[in-house]
Amino acid sequence: MSWITKQQLADMPAISAPEVERALDIAARLVIGNLPDFTDRFPKAYSENGFYDAADNVDWTTGFWTGEVWLAYEHTGKEQLLEAGKIQMDSFLERVEKKRDVETHDLGFLYSPSCVAGYKLTGSQVGRRAALLAARELTGRFHEKGEFIQAWGPLNAPDNYRLIIDCLLNLPLLYWASEETGEERYRQVAERHIHTALSHVIREDFSTWHTFFFDRESGAADHGATCQGYRDGSAWARGQAWGVYGTAISYRYTRKEEYIPVFEGVTEYFLSHLPRDLVPFWDLEFGDGDEQPKDSSSGAIAACGILEMAKYLDEKKSAYYREIAKKLVKALADHYAVKDPKESNGLVLHSTYSNHSPYNTCNHYGVDECNIWGDYFYMEALTRLYKDWQVYW
Ligand code: GLY
């Protein structure tokens, strides 16, 4: 088993501007082609044999599809995408008003790329109202004891008194709500969660814990554990990628200088544990020579985070990180992206949602398939490279 060396990484090609445009054209065309199936309903979180089934607006992932619709709308200006986006925002409003499947910290994943995006792009009051209701629900999951937003399950459940690294991407919804309403509370909750999360999920070598538990009585930090990674002490590829984007987002909103070296450390750990083709295995413990599935979505997520952070760094670092992101995106566009709808109704092949191992606690599904956030973040990364993009997060 081996990982890419610094020199090999430096020698990898970066995506060019015409290649970005071509890849985005293809992605937008595929999204438009899927509208008949996915306007009143949504793609499931993961494909089966390369194809997503349609599902109701439940689970934590439907916002990514609406996000793809908005990105395709931005790219093409096509009216049918605008109409689909509006129909889907109605569905998101109904979901939060009826409190259907909203007992989760994933409200940011659900409502930022769908409703905040729709509000920013079209001024939709439906989108605004839905996203504000979702933000209010999300603050309800904040624990004063421990100072974190509980990830999963009923509040205070003894086996779930924990945060997970993924949650950093749910917090932009709170910053947006604070700006919209002028209410400080949203921002304060986000800031306190970031502080707690970054104090505990980052290990000394800048690998990351997927989940971190706290004591329910005292709020004291207890222990880290994995759910979807290979084993407790390993670095789940997507957790590390959420860490890359999460630290960039944390810096975007707090401008705390101490988060810059955290971003750099987490990112370098990710980069130094990639295989030769720059698309991670599902856990960074694995490298070339291991018979393990890939998680292409992690490459897309990390590319987006790197491009976000590159905006705030000095010229030299910014150029370095932009170049790295272009390499990650080229690897996906050339070898993993779907080009023909007969092959799949997703955008990026070879992702892994939840791979059960003898040492983890997750169920087994969506292994070596498309997943809907991988598709979304691939399009987001291309859009970030294509133009100066107004972020949905
Ligand atoms: N946030 C859940 C996952 O990345 O699978």
Residues whose N, C-alpha, C, O or C-beta is under 5 A from the ligand:
A	BS01	LIG	D166 R238 Y353
